[in-house]
Amino acid sequence: MKLVSVAQMRELEQATVESGATWAGLMEQAGWGVAQVALAHVGRGKRALVLVGPGNNGGDGLVIARHLHDAGVMVQLYLWRRPLHPDDANRTRCRSRDIPEYDAAADPDQAQLTALLAACDLVVDALLGMGATRPAEGELAAIIRCVNRADPALVLAVDLPTGVDADSGAVGGAAIQADVTVATGMLKRGVVLSPARAYAGRLALAEIGIPAILQEGIMSEKLTAEYVARLLPSRPADAHKGTFGKVMVIGGSLRYPGAAVLTCSGAQRSGAGLVTLAAGRTVLGVSNRPPEITLLPLAEGDWGALGPAAVDELSKELDGYAALVIGPGMGKADPTKEFVRRLFGLEQPKSRARVGFLTATATTPDEEPKPVELPPTVIDADGLNLLAEIEDWPERMPKGRMVFTPHPGEMRRLLGVEELQSDLITTASEAAQQWGQVVVLKGGTTVIAAPDGRTLVYDGQNPALASAGTGDVLAGLIGGLIAQGLTPADAAALGVYLHGSAGNAVREQLGDSGTVASDMLPHLPRAIRALRK
């Protein structure tokens, strides 16, 4: 499913009309398509109440009502701010079929609405469409609350639930709680963002005839199994561990020794051939870890924190590693910040910056440090927090070789802002293009943004994943997929999907609460296997 803003949808509709369609024809196709989804849930003899508003969304509702009536459904209309007008052809068609009408203006306390809701099997929400930007208030809010209180058997929203902002997903006041939302033409991106996603229910699409050539320019898409299945790395029968790449994870501290171990486990479960944990010697001595993980002890500062001298040891060991993950549980001690500066060549003045390289110590005082190119790198957690403290880092990092995996707090620090704008798709996309890196903005809805402007949205809200360490698993999973040959953008997309699938399996097996990050690990290979079928 492609995702569009309100402005993009209007442009697509206009272009479709200019290519030979008509506005009336678009509305007819939209209403017919939504009606088919509704008929899959209710059939002849069932009762449907269609809530009709003043604009095009209400017009769609009238077309839906007509098609439901013609299919044998007993339909009634509840009209809000839609006076009878001779040019309202769809209203006229409904009246010619003697479809009963009730006007909200004559029902100030919603008593009639309450009675209608109690007798119906289906409610169609066609009150407001994508053009609504203000919170639902007054009479409209009262209607919405009445519907939500009644809790009908099935509530179907046309395009998006009334009360939801089509671009940002914001819900400023009351909003319809839908069981199914049927997008007309294209999925409006706000409906997959929080908090709107919790109001939308299952998502479906009603085609309205937008030419395929017009859809090619849409750069945002809902992340689906069909999209990521083609990204799975091959597993040839004659492979060996070297075939599937080596991942190095740099992280862990005395306070958070398990974070980097979870990252290593995520990389292992992705299918990577070999995973190495690089951490301070003290940290390696206290952290429990799977026996398959190899170790690289690094030089420490105080209290087990990685220090800048660790870069010299890394420079001797990185050869052959196809991916690097840095940050989980690493801490933010001053020596570790200096380590990050040196690792990414940010300790030099701008004129001498070794962008994208760590620098090994010179063998003689007069010899220039020898740069060692880093493999594609996933930066997570404290790696991001420390990077945000370094001046001018975006201009001095190598372009197109990094995957940043911030949660909203880390994203705020990277951007240097107090609050993120409500449109998280735009936030992630603009950052990815500005920084020249892949950005995975994590949350109930996760946005994967590429430097070329493409965005993928995974609407996998899951309270079972609201637990420490799940993000560490995701970072390792993405790193492991990079090691197997995927581009950073494709690895991020596949990693997010597999992570969500494993989380869904945990929720189904164990429930919403009491789950921990390590519960996900055995489900990752199962999620991969399911995609291969």
C-alpha positions in Angstrom: 0.0 0.0 0.0 1.3 3.4 -1.0 1.0 6.2 1.6 0.1 9.7 0.7 -0.3 13.1 2.3 -3.5 15.1 1.7 -1.8 17.4 -0.7 -0.4 14.4 -2.7 -3.9 12.7 -2.8 -5.5 15.9 -4.2 -2.8 16.2 -6.8 -3.4 12.5 -7.8 -7.1 13.0 -8.0 -6.7 16.1 -10.2 -4.2 14.4 -12.4 -6.6 11.4 -12.8 -9.4 13.7 -13.8 -7.1 15.4 -16.3 -6.3 12.0 -17.8 -9.9 11.4 -18.6 -11.8 10.4 -15.4 -14.6 12.5 -13.8 -15.0 13.6 -10.2 -18.4 11.8 -10.1 -16.8 8.7 -11.5 -14.0 8.7 -8.8 -16.7 9.0 -6.1 -18.7 6.2 -7.6 -15.7 3.9 -7.7 -14.7 4.8 -4.2 -18.2 4.2 -2.8 -18.6 0.9 -4.7 -15.2 -0.3 -3.5 -15.9 0.5 0.1 -19.3 -1.1 -0.2 -17.7 -4.4 -1.4 -15.6 -4.4 1.8 -18.7 -3.8 3.9 -20.6 -6.6 2.1 -17.9 -9.0 3.0 -18.9 -8.5 6.6 -22.7 -8.0 6.4 -25.1 -9.3 3.9 -28.8 -9.3 2.8 -31.2 -8.7 5.6 -28.7 -7.0 7.9 -29.0 -3.4 9.1 -26.5 -0.7 8.3 -26.4 2.9 9.5 -24.5 5.3 7.3 -23.3 8.6 9.0 -23.1 11.2 6.3 -21.2 14.4 6.6 -21.1 17.6 4.4 -18.2 17.0 2.0 -16.9 14.4 -0.4 -16.5 11.9 2.3 -20.3 12.2 2.9 -20.8 11.8 -0.8 -18.9 8.6 -0.7 -21.2 7.5 2.2 -24.2 8.1 0.0 -22.8 6.0 -2.8 -22.0 3.2 -0.3 -25.5 3.4 1.1 -27.0 3.0 -2.4 -24.8 0.0 -3.2 -25.6 -1.7 0.2 -29.3 -1.1 -0.3 -29.2 -2.6 -3.8 -27.4 -5.6 -2.4 -30.3 -6.3 0.1 -28.9 -4.5 3.2 -31.5 -2.5 5.2 -29.8 0.9 5.1 -30.6 4.1 7.1 -28.9 7.5 6.8 -28.0 9.8 9.7 -27.0 13.2 8.2 -24.9 15.8 9.8 -24.7 19.3 8.2 -25.8 18.0 4.8 -28.9 19.9 3.7 -30.9 18.7 0.8 -29.5 20.3 -2.4 -30.7 19.7 -6.0 -27.1 19.2 -7.2 -26.5 16.4 -4.7 -27.1 13.6 -7.2 -26.1 10.8 -4.8 -28.5 12.0 -2.2 -31.3 12.1 -4.8 -30.5 8.5 -5.8 -30.8 7.4 -2.2 -34.1 9.2 -1.8 -35.4 7.6 -5.0 -34.9 4.2 -3.2 -36.8 5.4 -0.1 -33.7 4.9 2.1 -34.8 6.4 5.5 -33.1 9.6 6.5 -32.5 11.2 10.0 -31.1 14.7 10.5 -28.7 15.3 13.4 -30.1 18.9 13.7 -33.4 17.4 14.8 -31.7 15.1 17.3 -29.9 17.4 19.7 -29.5 14.9 22.5 -28.6 12.0 20.1 -31.6 10.0 21.3 -32.6 9.0 17.8 -29.0 8.1 17.0 -28.7 5.9 20.1 -31.8 4.0 19.0 -30.6 3.6 15.5 -27.2 2.3 16.7 -28.8 -0.2 19.0 -30.6 -1.8 16.0 -27.8 -1.9 13.4 -25.2 -4.5 12.5 -22.9 -2.1 10.6 -22.0 1.6 11.1 -20.4 3.4 8.2 -18.5 6.5 9.2 -18.6 9.0 6.3 -18.8 12.2 8.4 -15.4 13.9 7.6 -12.7 13.0 5.2 -9.0 13.8 4.7 -9.6 17.5 4.5 -10.6 17.9 8.2 -7.8 19.5 10.3 -9.6 20.8 13.4 -10.4 18.6 16.4 -14.0 17.3 16.5 -16.0 19.5 18.9 -19.6 20.3 19.8 -22.3 18.4 18.0 -19.9 16.3 16.0 -18.0 15.2 19.1 -21.3 14.3 20.7 -22.1 12.1 17.7 -18.7 10.4 17.8 -19.0 9.7 21.5 -22.5 8.3 21.0 -21.2 5.8 18.4 -18.2 4.8 20.5 -20.5 4.2 23.5 -22.9 2.1 21.5 -20.0 -0.2 20.4 -21.8 -1.6 17.3 -20.9 -5.0 15.9 -18.8 -3.4 13.1 -17.7 0.2 12.5 -16.3 0.9 9.1 -14.6 4.2 8.5 -14.4 5.7 5.0 -10.8 6.8 4.2 -10.0 7.5 7.9 -11.9 7.6 11.2 -13.6 11.0 11.8 -11.5 13.0 14.3 -8.1 11.8 12.9 -5.7 14.1 11.1 -5.0 12.6 7.7 -1.3 13.7 7.6 0.0 13.5 11.2 -2.3 10.9 12.8 -3.1 13.4 15.6 -6.4 13.0 17.5 -7.1 16.4 19.1 -10.6 15.6 20.5 -13.1 12.8 20.0 -12.5 10.2 17.2 -14.5 7.3 15.8 -13.2 3.9 17.0 -13.3 1.9 13.8 -13.0 -1.8 13.3 -12.1 -1.4 9.6 -10.8 1.6 7.7 -11.1 1.5 4.0 -8.9 4.0 2.2 -10.1 5.3 -1.1 -7.5 5.5 -3.8 -4.5 5.6 -1.5 -3.8 5.0 2.1 -3.5 8.4 4.0 -0.4 8.3 5.9 -1.8 9.7 9.2 -3.9 6.6 9.6 -0.8 4.4 10.2 0.8 6.8 12.7 0.1 7.0 16.5 -2.3 7.7 18.0 -4.6 7.4 14.9 -3.5 3.8 14.3 -5.3 2.6 17.4 -8.6 4.1 16.0 -8.4 2.7 12.5 -8.7 -1.1 13.1 -7.9 -3.3 10.1 -6.8 -1.4 6.9 -8.2 -2.1 3.5 -8.0 -0.3 0.1 -10.7 0.7 -2.4 -9.2 1.4 -5.8 -10.6 4.5 -7.7 -8.7 4.1 -10.9 -5.6 6.2 -10.4 -3.3 5.4 -13.3 -0.2 3.3 -12.3 2.1 5.8 -13.9 0.9 8.5 -11.5 1.5 6.2 -8.5 5.1 5.6 -9.4 6.2 9.0 -7.9 4.8 8.1 -4.5 7.9 7.6 -2.2 6.1 6.3 0.9 4.7 2.9 1.4 3.3 0.6 4.1 5.8 -2.1 5.0 4.3 -5.5 4.2 5.3 -9.1 4.0 5.1 -9.0 0.3 7.6 -6.1 0.2 10.2 -7.7 2.5 9.9 -11.3 1.3 12.0 -10.4 -1.8 14.7 -9.0 0.4 15.5 -12.3 2.2 19.2 -13.3 1.7 19.7 -16.6 0.0 20.9 -19.7 1.9 22.7 -21.9 -0.5 23.1 -25.5 0.5 26.9 -25.5 0.1 27.4 -22.4 2.3 29.7 -22.0 5.2 29.8 -19.4 8.0 31.9 -17.1 5.9 29.1 -17.0 3.3 26.8 -15.2 5.7 29.1 -12.5 6.9 30.8 -11.4 10.1 29.3 -8.8 12.5 31.1 -6.9 15.2 29.0 -5.4 18.0 30.7 -2.6 20.1 28.8 -1.9 23.3 28.1 -2.9 26.9 29.3 -1.4 30.1 29.3 -2.4 33.8 25.9 -0.8 34.2 24.3 -2.3 31.0 26.3 -5.5 30.2 23.3 -7.3 28.7 22.4 -4.8 26.1 25.2 -5.6 23.7 24.7 -9.3 24.3 21.1 -8.9 23.1 22.4 -7.1 20.1 24.8 -10.0 19.4 21.9 -12.5 19.8 19.8 -10.5 17.3 22.6 -10.6 14.8 23.0 -14.3 15.3 19.3 -15.0 14.8 19.3 -13.0 11.6 21.4 -15.7 10.0 24.8 -14.0 10.2 27.8 -16.4 10.1 29.8 -15.1 13.0 29.2 -12.4 15.6 31.9 -10.8 17.8 31.3 -8.8 20.9 33.8 -6.0 21.4 33.8 -4.5 24.9 36.0 -3.5 27.8 37.8 -6.3 29.4 36.0 -5.8 32.7 32.6 -5.8 31.0 33.4 -9.1 29.2 34.2 -10.6 32.5 30.8 -10.0 34.0 28.3 -10.4 31.1 26.6 -13.7 30.4 26.4 -14.5 26.8 25.7 -17.3 24.3 28.7 -19.6 23.8 28.7 -19.0 20.0 29.6 -15.3 20.4 33.3 -14.6 20.0 35.0 -11.8 22.0 37.3 -8.9 21.4 38.5 -7.3 24.7 39.2 -3.6 24.3 41.1 -1.0 26.2 39.1 0.7 29.0 38.9 4.1 30.7 37.4 4.3 34.2 35.0 1.7 35.5 35.0 -0.5 32.4 34.0 2.3 30.0 35.5 2.1 26.5 38.3 4.6 26.0 39.9 6.2 22.9 42.8 3.7 23.0 40.3 1.0 22.0 40.2 2.4 18.5 43.8 1.2 18.0 42.8 -2.4 18.9 39.7 -2.3 16.7 41.8 -1.1 13.7 43.7 -4.3 13.8 40.7 -6.6 14.0 38.0 -5.1 11.6 39.4 -6.7 8.5 36.8 -9.2 7.2 33.8 -7.9 9.1 30.9 -7.0 6.9 28.9 -5.0 9.4 29.4 -3.0 12.6 26.9 -2.2 15.3 27.8 0.4 17.9 26.1 1.8 20.9 23.9 -0.7 22.9 24.6 -0.4 26.6 27.9 1.5 25.9 27.3 4.3 28.4 28.1 8.0 28.0 31.3 8.3 30.0 33.8 10.9 28.8 36.3 8.3 27.7 33.6 6.6 25.6 32.7 9.9 24.0 36.4 10.3 22.9 36.2 6.7 21.6 33.3 7.7 19.4 35.1 10.8 18.2 38.1 8.8 17.1 36.1 5.9 15.7 34.3 8.2 13.2 37.3 10.5 12.6 35.5 13.4 14.4 38.4 14.4 16.7 40.3 16.2 14.0 39.6 19.8 12.9 37.2 20.1 10.0 40.0 20.7 7.5 41.7 17.4 8.5 38.6 15.3 9.3 38.9 11.7 8.2 35.3 11.3 7.4 34.1 7.8 7.7 37.3 6.3 9.1 38.7 5.4 12.4 42.4 6.2 12.7 45.1 4.0 14.1 47.8 5.5 16.1 50.9 6.5 14.2 54.0 4.3 14.6 56.3 7.3 14.9 55.5 10.8 16.0 55.9 12.2 12.5 53.9 9.6 10.7 50.2 10.3 9.8 47.7 8.0 11.3 46.6 5.3 8.9 42.9 5.4 8.2 40.9 2.2 8.3 37.6 2.2 6.5 34.6 1.1 8.6 32.1 -1.4 7.2 28.5 -0.4 7.0 27.5 0.6 10.5 24.3 0.5 12.7 24.4 3.2 15.4 22.0 2.7 18.2 21.3 3.9 21.8 24.3 5.5 23.5 26.2 5.6 20.1 23.5 8.1 19.0 23.4 10.0 22.3 27.2 10.5 22.2 27.1 11.4 18.5 24.5 14.1 19.2 27.0 15.8 21.6 29.6 16.2 18.9 29.5 19.5 16.9 28.9 19.3 13.2 28.7 15.5 13.1 26.2 15.4 10.2 28.6 17.1 7.8 31.5 15.0 8.8 30.1 11.5 8.7 30.3 9.3 5.6 27.2 9.4 3.5 25.1 6.3 2.8 27.0 3.9 5.1 25.1 4.2 8.4 21.8 3.1 9.8 20.6 5.2 12.7 18.0 3.6 15.0 16.7 6.3 17.4 13.6 6.2 19.5 11.9 9.6 19.7 14.0 10.9 22.6 17.2 10.0 20.8 15.8 11.6 17.6 15.2 14.8 19.5 18.8 14.9 20.7 20.1 14.2 17.2 18.0 17.0 15.8 18.7 19.4 18.7 15.0 20.1 19.3 12.7 20.0 22.3 9.8 18.3 20.5 9.4 16.3 17.3 6.8 17.5 14.8 3.7 15.3 14.9 4.3 14.1 11.3 6.9 11.5 12.0 7.2 10.4 8.4 8.3 13.8 7.4 10.6 14.1 10.4 12.4 10.8 9.6 12.5 11.5 5.8 14.0 15.0 6.1 16.6 13.8 8.6 17.6 10.9 6.4 18.0 13.2 3.4 19.9 15.8 5.4 22.2 13.4 7.0 22.6 11.1 4.0 21.9 8.0 6.2 19.1 5.5 6.7 17.0 6.4 9.7 14.8 4.0 11.6 12.6 6.1 13.8 11.3 3.6 16.3 7.9 3.6 18.1 4.4 2.1 18.1 4.6 2.9 14.4 8.2 2.7 13.0 9.4 4.8 10.0 12.3 3.6 7.9 13.6 6.5 5.8 16.3 6.3 3.1 18.5 9.2 1.9 16.8 9.2 -1.5 13.5 10.3 0.1 11.8 6.8 0.2 10.0 5.9 3.4 8.5 2.7 4.7 6.1 2.6 7.6 5.5 -0.4 9.8 2.4 0.0 12.0 3.1 -2.8 14.4 1.9 -1.5 17.7 2.6 -4.1 20.3 2.7 -3.6 24.1 4.7 -6.8 24.4 7.6 -5.0 22.9 7.5 -2.1 25.4 10.3 -3.7 27.3 14.0 -2.9 27.8 16.3 -4.5 25.3 13.9 -5.0 22.3 15.6 -2.1 20.5 19.0 -3.8 21.1 17.7 -6.9 19.4 16.6 -4.8 16.4 20.0 -3.2 16.0 21.7 -6.5 15.9 19.1 -7.9 13.5 19.8 -5.1 11.1 23.5 -5.5 11.4 23.3 -9.2 10.8 21.3 -8.6 7.6 23.8 -6.1 6.3 26.5 -8.7 6.9 24.6 -11.1 4.6 24.8 -8.6 1.7 21.7 -6.4 2.1 22.0 -2.7 1.6 21.5 -0.6 4.7 18.0 0.5 3.6 16.9 -3.1 2.8 18.4 -4.5 5.9 16.5 -1.9 8.0 13.2 -2.7 6.3 13.6 -6.5 6.6 14.9 -6.1 10.2 12.0 -4.0 11.3 9.5 -6.4 9.8 11.1 -9.5 11.3 11.4 -7.8 14.7 7.7 -7.0 14.6 6.7 -10.5 13.5 8.7 -12.0 16.3 7.1 -9.6 18.7 3.6 -10.5 17.5 4.5 -14.2 18.1 5.6 -13.4 21.7 2.4 -11.5 22.3 0.3 -14.3 21.0 2.2 -16.9 23.0 2.8 -15.0 26.3 0.4 -12.0 26.3 0.9 -8.3 26.5 2.8 -8.0 29.8 5.7 -9.7 31.6 7.6 -10.4 28.3 11.2 -9.6 27.9 13.5 -9.0 25.0 15.1 -12.4 25.0 11.6 -14.0 24.5 11.8 -12.7 20.9 15.0 -14.5 19.9 13.7 -18.0 19.1 10.9 -16.5 17.1 13.2 -14.6 14.7 14.2 -17.7 12.7 10.5 -18.7 12.6 9.6 -15.3 11.2 12.2 -15.7 8.5 10.9 -19.2 7.7 7.4 -17.9 7.4 8.5 -15.3 4.9 10.2 -17.9 2.7 7.0 -19.9 2.3 
